[in-house]
Amino acid sequence: MTQPGDAQVRAPSSSPPSVDEWHSLAASAVASTLGVDVSTGLSSATALMRLESVGPNEIGGVEPPSILRIAARQFTSALTILLVVAAAASGFLLGEWIDAAAISSILVLNATIGVVQELRAARAIAALESLTVPRAHVLRDGVEDEISGTDVVPGDLLLLDAGDRIPADSRLVWVGDLEMDESLLTGESFPVPKSIDAAPPEAGLGDRVGVVFGGTTVAGGRARAVVVATGSRSEAGKVAALTAEREPATPLQRELNVVGRRLAEISIAAAVLVIMMGLGRGVRFETMVLTGVALAVAVIPEGLPTVVAVTLSRGMERMARRNAIIRRLSAVEALGAANVICTDKTGTLTENRLTLRRIALADGEFDVPTTIDDTNRFAGDWRSPRLLEVIVGCNDAYRVDGGFRGDPLDVALLRGAEELGDDIELRRRSSKRLNERPFDSTRKLMDVLAQTPDGPVQLVKGAPEAVIRRCDTVATASGTSTLDTIGRERLDRTTERLAESGLRSLALAFVEQTSEEAGMADGGLTFLALVGLADRPRVGVRKSVEEARRAGIDVVMVTGDHKVTALAIGHAVGIVDHANEIMTGDRLRSIDQGQLDAEIGNYRAFARVDPADKPKIVRAWQRQGAVVAMTGDGVNDGPALRAADIGVAMGSGTDVAKDSAAVVLQDDNFSTIVAAVREGRRIFKNLRNVVHYLLSANASEVFTMIVGFALFGSLGEPLRATQLLWINLVSDGLPALALGFHDSKDDVMAERPGAGRDVLGRRNVTSLLVQSSVLGAAAVMAIVVGEFLLHQPWIVTQTMLFTTLVIAQLLHAFNMTSGSVANLWSRLGLAVAGSIAAHVLIVNLGITQSAFSIVSLGPVEWAWAVGLAIVGFVGARIAHRLAPQ
C-alpha cells in the first residue's frame, strides 16, 4: 500500500499549468506542478480562483447552432437547390401555383427531417455531460468536504472509495488496492488494478495505470488522486468533441447529390437547346421560354425526395418489427450498402459481464456451464463441496433484487456456483465467518476463516502464483498428495494456457484448522483448482458473423481490451484465426495515415485502442471505398458510431452510444444487424429502381422535345408547357411510390455489397439513355401516324403524342421489377392503372381539355396511341434486360 505524503508541493497558482501527459509524470511531480499538498489539498481560495480561470467541470461549452441555422443547412444540396428553382419557376414563370406549392411542401418536409437529425448530436453531448457525477469527495484546507462535481478544479485532491464515480481525470498519488471499472471508456472487461506508477508518454488509455478517468467507477479499494483535467479537457470531453463532428453523407445522399448536379446541367442545356430550336422554327419567344422552363422543370424528379422519405419510413417500420430501431431515415439504405462492420467487443460480441467459464482441477478440467456427464462427475467428486465452499465463503458479493452486487470477480463466481447447482443462501447460512483478511496488492489473495459443518476451515482465493506457492499439497480425485516441483510446473502451464485462452484465472485453496481461535495460516495450504473467468460471447454471434461474410461483408473487431483477450474472443466468434490478424493500439498510433490505409485490409481485429483510435480505423476503411457500419454500446464507441456511415448501438448500451447511433438494437443481438442489412439492401434496390425509372422517364420527355422540334418543328411544338408538367406529375407520383414499396423476391444477400450503387455510372447512364430514347421514339412516331398516316389536325396529333408518352412512361415502371410483368393487382399494377385512368379522364373532360390544350381522341387514335406506347414499353424492357447489371 502506497502511503500519502510522498508527493510534495510548490506554491499554489490561480491558473493550473497546461500538461498533456500527466500519466507520464511521477505522482510527486504532478502534485508539485499543480501546487497541491496531498496532506491538506487545495485551499478554498485557490480552488475558487481556479474555478474562475478554467470554468466549471462540464463537458461541452460550445454554443450549439440555432434551429434556423440548422434549417438553412438543409437547403445546400444540389437536388434541393434545383427543386427550389423549380418551385419558383413553376409559380412565377408558368403560373402553376399548385405545382409550386407541392414542390415547396416536399422541401419543407425534408428540411424538417434534417433538422431533427442534426439535433441528435446535442443529445449525445448532453449524455456525456451526465457522466460528471453530481457530488465529489475532496480534501480542501485539510478538511474532507463533499462538493458539486461541477466545482471540481485541477489540483483538487479526490478521496475515492468503492462505488464512487470519478468526476474528472485524475493522477493517483496514493492507492489502497484500487481497481477501476473502465469498460465504458476503454472496453476493458475486467476490473483494472491501479497504482501510482507513471506510464510511458505514448501509453494508451488502458495502460495508464496511474490515472483514473472521469465517468469511470471505483470497482474496489480506496485511493487519493489529484485532478489534472476537467470538462472538455478530460478524456470524456475529448470523446464529446469527436462525437459532435457531423456525420458523413450516406451512400444514397452522395448519389442523390451527384444526380442533382447532373440534372441541373442537363435541364439547363435541354431548355436552352429547345428554346433555340423553337425560335429557329419561328415559334413566339414567350411561348418558347415557357416551354423551355417547363422542360427544365420536367427533367427534375420532384417526387424523388418524397418517394425516398416514404420508402425509408416504411423500411423503419419493417426493421422495428425485427428489433432494429431506426433513429435516422438515411440509416435504412446505408445498412444495405455496408460491406464492413466494425464491431466493439465488450457488450456487443460479448455479454459485458464476467462469467465462470472453466474449472481446472489437478487431474482434469471442464467448462461451465457443464455437460450432463461433467455435472455428474463434478457432483460425485469429493472436492466439489470444498470448491463451492471457497467460491461462496471467500466472497464479499451479496444478493440484491434477484441478482448479485459487489466486485465483478466475486459476482461472476457466485453466478458460476449457481450454474453448478449450488444453493448459495443455504451454504452461507450453514457457515459462519470467523475471521478474514481482505485482498491486498501485496499478498494478492483473500482468505477467510469459516466455521463450516465439517469444522473450521481457512478458505483462500487469489492470484495463482500467490496461492500456489503457499500450497504444500494438492487435492486429487483419490485424496490429497504432496505438491512437488513437477506438480507446480504443471499448474503453471495450466495457468498460462488459461491466459492464452483469454481467461483470467484465480487459484482456490483451503486448509483445515484445529479450532475457531486458530490463527490464519500463510502456508501449508491444499490446492483445489484454478478457475477461469471471461466475458462470454453472446449466443448466435458466430453464426451471424458467418452469414455476414457469406453476404460479402467483412466483420472487424475493435476493442480497448488486451490482444490476448481479443484473440480469444475473435477466435470464438469466427472473426480472427491468428494473432497476426490483430493490430494493437500502440502500433496504430505509431504509423501514419498512408501506412494505415495500406495495411487496414490485413487486419481482422484491433486491440488496446483508445476512443480516438476508433474513428481513425473507420475512416481508413472508408478511404478504401468501404461503407462502414460500426457497432458499440459504451461511451468509448460514441465518436466511431458517428464517424461510420451507419452507427449501430446496443439497446442496453449507454445513452452516449444510443444518441450517437442511427440504429439501436432492442435485443442487443448482433444477428439483428444481418437482418437489418438484408432489409437495407432490399430498400436500396427499390430506391435505385425508382431513380432509374424517374430519370429514364423524364429523359424521354427531353428526347421527344428535341427530336420532335428537329424533325417536325415546322408543324408546331411537340408538347406544351402544361402537358410537360402533367406528364411529370403523373409519372413521378403513384408508380414511383409503388416501386419504392415493391417486395422483391430476389436474394439480395447473394449480391455483392453496393452492387449497382453508382446510379449515374457510365453503364447505367448508357442504359438510361437507350431506354429513354426508345420511349421518346415511340412518342415521336405518334406525330408520323397522326400527321401523315391519319391526316389529323395538329391538336389531335399532339394529343396522340401526349397520350402515347404518358402511357409508355407508366408501363415502363414494370421494367424496373425483376421477373415477369407485375400482377395487375399488385401495388404497382394498381398505381399504373389508376394513373392511366386519370389521364383518360383529363383527355375527355372539357375543362381539362382547355387547360392542357388537347382534344378527345377517337377509337383509331386511341388504338394507335396505346399500341405505340406498348411498343415503346417492350423496346425499353429489352434495353433494360440487355444492359449490364
C-alpha positions, 0 to 999 in steps of 0.5 A, spaced: 500 500 500 502 506 497 502 511 503 500 519 502 505 524 503 510 522 498 508 527 493 510 534 495 508 541 493 510 548 490 506 554 491 499 554 489 497 558 482 490 561 480 491 558 473 493 550 473 499 549 468 497 546 461 500 538 461 498 533 456 501 527 459 500 527 466 500 519 466 507 520 464 509 524 470 511 521 477 505 522 482 510 527 486 511 531 480 504 532 478 502 534 485 508 539 485 506 542 478 499 543 480 501 546 487 497 541 491 499 538 498 496 531 498 496 532 506 491 538 506 489 539 498 487 545 495 485 551 499 478 554 498 481 560 495 485 557 490 480 552 488 475 558 487 480 562 483 481 556 479 474 555 478 474 562 475 480 561 470 478 554 467 470 554 468 466 549 471 467 541 470 462 540 464 463 537 458 461 541 452 461 549 452 460 550 445 454 554 443 450 549 439 447 552 432 440 555 432 434 551 429 434 556 423 441 555 422 440 548 422 434 549 417 438 553 412 443 547 412 438 543 409 437 547 403 445 546 400 444 540 396 444 540 389 437 536 388 434 541 393 437 547 390 434 545 383 427 543 386 427 550 389 428 553 382 423 549 380 418 551 385 419 558 383 419 557 376 413 553 376 409 559 380 412 565 377 414 563 370 408 558 368 403 560 373 402 553 376 401 555 383 399 548 385 405 545 382 409 550 386 406 549 392 407 541 392 414 542 390 415 547 396 411 542 401 416 536 399 422 541 401 419 543 407 418 536 409 425 534 408 428 540 411 424 538 417 427 531 417 434 534 417 433 538 422 431 533 427 437 529 425 442 534 426 439 535 433 441 528 435 448 530 436 446 535 442 443 529 445 449 525 445 453 531 448 448 532 453 449 524 455 456 525 456 455 531 460 451 526 465 457 522 466 460 528 471 457 525 477 453 530 481 457 530 488 465 529 489 469 527 495 475 532 496 480 534 501 480 542 501 484 546 507 485 539 510 478 538 511 474 532 507 468 536 504 463 533 499 462 538 493 458 539 486 462 535 481 461 541 477 466 545 482 471 540 481 478 544 479 485 541 477 489 540 483 483 538 487 485 532 491 479 526 490 478 521 496 475 515 492 472 509 495 468 503 492 462 505 488 464 512 487 464 515 480 470 519 478 468 526 476 474 528 472 481 525 470 485 524 475 493 522 477 493 517 483 498 519 488 496 514 493 492 507 492 489 502 497 488 496 492 484 500 487 481 497 481 477 501 476 471 499 472 473 502 465 469 498 460 465 504 458 471 508 456 476 503 454 472 496 453 476 493 458 472 487 461 475 486 467 476 490 473 483 494 472 488 494 478 491 501 479 497 504 482 501 510 482 506 508 477 507 513 471 506 510 464 510 511 458 508 518 454 505 514 448 501 509 453 494 508 451 488 509 455 488 502 458 495 502 460 495 508 464 495 505 470 496 511 474 490 515 472 483 514 473 478 517 468 472 521 469 465 517 468 469 511 470 467 507 477 471 505 483 470 497 482 474 496 489 479 499 494 480 506 496 485 511 493 487 519 493 488 522 486 489 529 484 485 532 478 489 534 472 483 535 467 476 537 467 470 538 462 472 538 455 479 537 457 478 530 460 478 524 456 470 524 456 470 531 453 475 529 448 470 523 446 464 529 446 468 533 441 469 527 436 462 525 437 459 532 435 463 532 428 457 531 423 456 525 420 458 523 413 453 523 407 450 516 406 451 512 400 444 514 397 445 522 399 452 522 395 448 519 389 442 523 390 447 529 390 451 527 384 444 526 380 442 533 382 448 536 379 447 532 373 440 534 372 441 541 373 446 541 367 442 537 363 435 541 364 439 547 363 442 545 356 435 541 354 431 548 355 436 552 352 437 547 346 429 547 345 428 554 346 433 555 340 430 550 336 423 553 337 425 560 335 429 557 329 422 554 327 419 561 328 415 559 334 413 566 339 419 567 344 414 567 350 411 561 348 418 558 347 421 560 354 415 557 357 416 551 354 423 551 355 422 552 363 417 547 363 422 542 360 427 544 365 422 543 370 420 536 367 427 533 367 427 534 375 424 528 379 420 532 384 417 526 387 424 523 388 425 526 395 418 524 397 418 517 394 425 516 398 422 519 405 416 514 404 420 508 402 425 509 408 419 510 413 416 504 411 423 500 411 423 503 419 417 500 420 419 493 417 426 493 421 422 495 428 418 489 427 425 485 427 428 489 433 432 494 429 430 501 431 431 506 426 433 513 429 435 516 422 431 515 415 438 515 411 440 509 416 435 504 412 439 504 405 446 505 408 445 498 412 444 495 405 450 498 402 455 496 408 460 491 406 464 492 413 462 492 420 466 494 425 464 491 431 466 493 439 467 487 443 465 488 450 457 488 450 456 487 443 460 480 441 460 479 448 455 479 454 459 485 458 459 481 464 464 476 467 462 469 467 465 462 470 467 459 464 472 453 466 474 449 472 481 446 472 482 441 477 489 437 478 487 431 474 482 434 469 478 440 467 471 442 464 467 448 462 461 451 465 456 451 464 457 443 464 455 437 460 450 432 463 456 427 464 461 433 467 455 435 472 455 428 474 462 427 475 463 434 478 457 432 483 460 425 485 467 428 486 469 429 493 472 436 492 466 439 489 463 441 496 470 444 498 470 448 491 463 451 492 465 452 499 471 457 497 467 460 491 461 462 496 465 463 503 471 467 500 466 472 497 464 479 499 458 479 493 451 479 496 444 478 493 440 484 491 433 484 487 434 477 484 441 478 482 448 479 485 452 486 487 459 487 489 466 486 485 465 483 478 470 477 480 466 475 486 459 476 482 461 472 476 463 466 481 457 466 485 453 466 478 458 460 476 456 456 483 449 457 481 450 454 474 453 448 478 447 447 482 449 450 488 444 453 493 448 459 495 443 462 501 443 455 504 451 454 504 452 461 507 447 460 512 450 453 514 457 457 515 459 462 519 465 467 518 470 467 523 475 471 521 478 474 514 483 478 511 481 482 505 485 482 498 491 486 498 496 488 492 501 485 496 499 478 498 494 478 492 489 473 495 483 473 500 482 468 505 477 467 510 476 463 516 469 459 516 466 455 521 463 450 516 459 443 518 465 439 517 469 444 522 473 450 521 476 451 515 481 457 512 478 458 505 483 462 500 482 465 493 487 469 489 492 470 484 495 463 482 502 464 483 500 467 490 496 461 492 500 456 489 506 457 492 503 457 499 500 450 497 504 444 500 499 439 497 494 438 492 487 435 492 486 429 487 480 425 485 483 419 490 485 424 496 490 429 497 498 428 495 504 432 496 505 438 491 512 437 488 516 441 483 513 437 477 506 438 480 507 446 480 510 446 473 504 443 471 499 448 474 503 453 471 502 451 464 495 450 466 495 457 468 498 460 462 494 456 457 488 459 461 491 466 459 492 464 452 485 462 452 483 469 454 481 467 461 483 470 467 484 465 472 484 465 480 487 459 484 482 456 490 485 453 496 483 451 503 486 448 509 483 445 515 484 448 522 484 445 529 479 450 532 475 457 531 481 461 535 486 458 530 490 463 527 490 464 519 495 460 516 500 463 510 502 456 508 501 449 508 495 450 504 491 444 499 490 446 492 483 445 489 483 448 482 484 454 478 478 457 475 477 461 469 473 467 468 471 471 461 466 475 458 462 470 454 460 471 447 453 472 446 449 466 443 448 466 435 454 471 434 458 466 430 453 464 426 451 471 424 458 473 423 458 467 418 452 469 414 455 476 414 461 474 410 457 469 406 453 476 404 460 479 402 461 483 408 467 483 412 466 483 420 472 487 424 473 487 431 475 493 435 476 493 442 480 497 448 481 490 451 488 486 451 490 482 444 490 476 448 483 477 450 481 479 443 484 473 440 480 469 444 474 472 443 475 473 435 477 466 435 470 464 438 466 468 434 469 466 427 472 473 426 480 472 427 484 465 426 491 468 428 494 473 432 497 476 426 490 478 424 490 483 430 493 490 430 494 493 437 493 500 439 500 502 440 502 500 433 496 504 430 498 510 433 505 509 431 504 509 423 501 514 419 495 515 415 498 512 408 501 506 412 494 505 415 490 505 409 495 500 406 495 495 411 487 496 414 485 490 409 490 485 413 487 486 419 481 482 422 481 485 429 484 491 433 486 491 440 488 496 446 485 502 442 483 508 445 476 512 443 480 516 438 483 510 435 476 508 433 474 513 428 481 513 425 480 505 423 473 507 420 475 512 416 481 508 413 476 503 411 472 508 408 478 511 404 478 504 401 471 505 398 468 501 404 461 503 407 462 502 414 457 500 419 460 500 426 457 497 432 458 499 440 454 500 446 459 504 451 461 511 451 468 509 448 464 507 441 460 514 441 465 518 436 466 511 431 458 510 431 458 517 428 464 517 424 461 510 420 456 511 415 451 507 419 452 507 427 449 501 430 448 501 438 446 496 443 439 497 446 442 496 453 448 500 451 449 507 454 445 513 452 452 516 449 452 510 444 444 510 443 444 518 441 450 517 437 447 511 433 442 511 427 440 504 429 439 501 436 438 494 437 432 492 442 435 485 443 442 487 443 443 481 438 448 482 433 444 477 428 439 483 428 444 487 424 444 481 418 437 482 418 437 489 418 442 489 412 438 484 408 432 489 409 437 495 407 439 492 401 432 490 399 430 498 400 436 500 396 434 496 390 427 499 390 430 506 391 435 505 385 429 502 381 425 508 382 431 513 380 432 509 374 425 509 372 424 517 374 430 519 370 429 514 364 422 517 364 423 524 364 429 523 359 424 521 354 420 527 355 427 531 353 428 526 347 421 527 344 422 535 345 428 535 341 427 530 336 420 532 335 422 540 334 428 537 329 424 533 325 417 536 325 418 543 328 415 546 322 408 543 324 408 546 331 411 544 338 411 537 340 408 538 347 406 544 351 408 547 357 402 544 361 402 537 358 410 537 360 408 538 367 402 533 367 406 528 364 411 529 370 406 529 375 403 523 373 409 519 372 413 521 378 407 520 383 403 513 384 408 508 380 414 511 383 411 510 390 409 503 388 416 501 386 419 504 392 414 499 396 415 493 391 417 486 395 422 483 391 423 476 391 430 476 389 436 474 394 439 480 395 444 477 400 447 473 394 449 480 391 455 483 392 455 489 397 453 496 393 452 492 387 449 497 382 450 503 387 453 508 382 446 510 379 449 515 374 455 510 372 457 510 365 453 503 364 447 505 367 447 512 364 448 508 357 442 504 359 438 510 361 439 513 355 437 507 350 431 506 354 429 513 354 430 514 347 426 508 345 420 511 349 421 518 346 421 514 339 415 511 340 412 518 342 415 521 336 412 516 331 405 518 334 406 525 330 408 520 323 401 516 324 397 522 326 400 527 321 401 523 315 398 516 316 391 519 319 391 526 316 389 529 323 389 536 325 395 538 329 391 538 336 389 531 335 396 529 333 399 532 339 394 529 343 396 522 340 403 524 342 401 526 349 397 520 350 402 515 347 408 518 352 404 518 358 402 511 357 409 508 355 412 512 361 407 508 366 408 501 363 415 502 363 415 502 371 414 494 370 421 494 367 424 496 373 421 489 377 425 483 376 421 477 373 415 477 369 410 483 368 407 485 375 400 482 377 395 487 375 393 487 382 399 488 385 401 495 388 404 497 382 399 494 377 394 498 381 398 505 381 399 504 373 392 503 372 389 508 376 394 513 373 392 511 366 385 512 368 386 519 370 389 521 364 383 518 360 379 522 364 383 529 363 383 527 355 375 527 355 373 532 360 372 539 357 375 543 362 381 539 362 381 539 355 382 547 355 387 547 360 392 542 357 390 544 350 388 537 347 382 534 344 378 527 345 381 522 341 377 517 337 377 509 337 383 509 331 387 514 335 386 511 341 388 504 338 394 507 335 396 511 341 396 505 346 399 500 341 405 505 340 406 506 347 406 498 348 411 498 343 415 503 346 414 499 353 417 492 350 423 496 346 425 499 353 424 492 357 429 489 352 434 495 353 433 494 360 434 486 360 440 487 355 444 492 359 449 490 364 447 489 371 
